[in-house]
Amino acid sequence: MTMQGVVVACGGEKRFGNLVTEDGPRCMLELGFKPMVWYALQTLEKGGVRDVILVAAGEANAAAFAQWIADEIGTGETSSLVVSVVAADEDADTADALRAALPKLTTPTVTVISGDLVTDVRLEDVLATHAKHSAVATCLVARRRPWAAVDAKAGRPPKNAHYIAVAYDAPAASASSAAEGQLLFAGDEEDVDKVLKLRRPMLRRVQRMMIHTDLLDAQLYAFDVAWVSRLLREEPWMTSLQLDVVPALARRQFKPASAEDHDTAAAGAGAGVDDDDDAALMKAVYGPAAAGAGPGAPDAATAVRRPCRVFVASEDAYCARVDTVVPAYLEVSREVASPAACDAAHLNGRAPSKYENFVDAGVAVGGKTTIGPGCVVARDVVLGEKCSVKRSVVARGASVGTGVKLVNSVVMPRASVEDGVSLNGCVVGPRAVIGAGSSLRECLVGAEYEVEEGDDVRAETLSSKAR
């Protein structure tokens, strides 16, 4: 049976503010030449997942995704994927999205991936870890990108940290090697509140562990469908896979097993398990060692449940989530354009030019305009004369006037940058207008916002109060 996948393309919209429009959901924002959700679909396709359910927030967003998917499949770019779109509530978070997809799930295991994940980690390796250990859940984690490091100061708990406790199977052979282990604990700073408290049942069963704040939960999971369905049904208050579901599954590994666990395991085991066969039930719940009647076989009061696992990507793997505008969207946009830096350029679907940049054949380039390495200039872009583009991304349909300087910036679709403008470290939203002669540094310009001619702005967010 073909593995199914769920792409969670909802949640986090508020963090992107005015960049998210009615015709452009967050996961449809472009990275290089493609919407960010395209990268998640590529991860599934390369990993052998063909049957995909994409969950969007609300009917309008679902319609936008469905139209894009129809267009992409029509061009043959994702022809091996069968993608159906499901509309969740407009305020749905990640666990709500999985609930919305459950009626369409028919396989024992499902791969769930965030629509904002960009990675070259092999999905097959994550799924192999999941199958090898008969895990209830397996999570992909990776070292944080340098621009996403946790803010840590001596004597203070780190800010915005996610705590992950792992019992490794064995030390990694080298920094370039992936590692595997059992997930013992997962939580954020609200769960820790200055003191990290670990449960005694877990501590009694684990000889050693490593607690990380330097790892990113990539929000790519393999779940046992029967177990996660039961949890979501029992706990309707759970809204987040990362903050609610995965931590709960990690905790439940060390709870005494109950008769309900037998029922869930039997349901997930299929026709090969006879409800009247105690040995088969014990094997389904606790693994082969529990099936025998001899000494040492675990009983329902003491046995550890099926484990939660982690697959830790190697340090040279690329793994980043585009969950904020700055720094994530700005930095990942530049990394998918940077073949010289060996970041994520190999993921954008195009070969670089001899100048180590990516310029669509349909771009109109004015005289004496230079496009440096590490740039993406998409189709239907017009660049005026004497422009300088360095380490920047100019999305489809954007217009750039004469004498413009773009440095470390992203100009989004159909934006207009008029003559003599200087942009450094900025994100310019869709259909925004940057007035002639203005100078912006480290600014976020919202969709359709108009910057006055000659404005000089530093480190501000510019957006319309009402749209």
Secondary structure, DSSP 8 states (H G I E B T S, - for coil): ---EEEEEE-S-GGGGGGG-BTTB-GGGSEETTEEHHHHHHHHHHHTT--EEEEEEEHHHHHHHHHHHHHHHHHTTTTTT-EEEEEEE-TT--HHHHHHHHGGG--SSEEEEEETTEEE---HHHHHHHHHHTT-SEEEEEEE--GGG--B--TTS--BT-EEEEEEESS--SSTTS-EEEEEEEEEEHHHHTTS----HHHHHH-S--EEESSEEEEEEEEEEHHHHHHHHHH-TT---IIIIIHHHHHHHTTS---HHHHHHHHHHHGGG--TT-HHHHHHHHH-GGGTS-STT---TTT---S-EEEEE--TTS-EEE--SIIIIIHHHHHHTT-TTTTSSGGGSSS---TTSSEE-TT-EE-TT-EE-SS-EE-TT-EE-TT-EEES-EE-TT-EE-TT-EEES-EE-TT-EE-TT-EEES-EE-TT-EE-TT-EEES-EE-TT-EE-TT-EEES-EE--S--
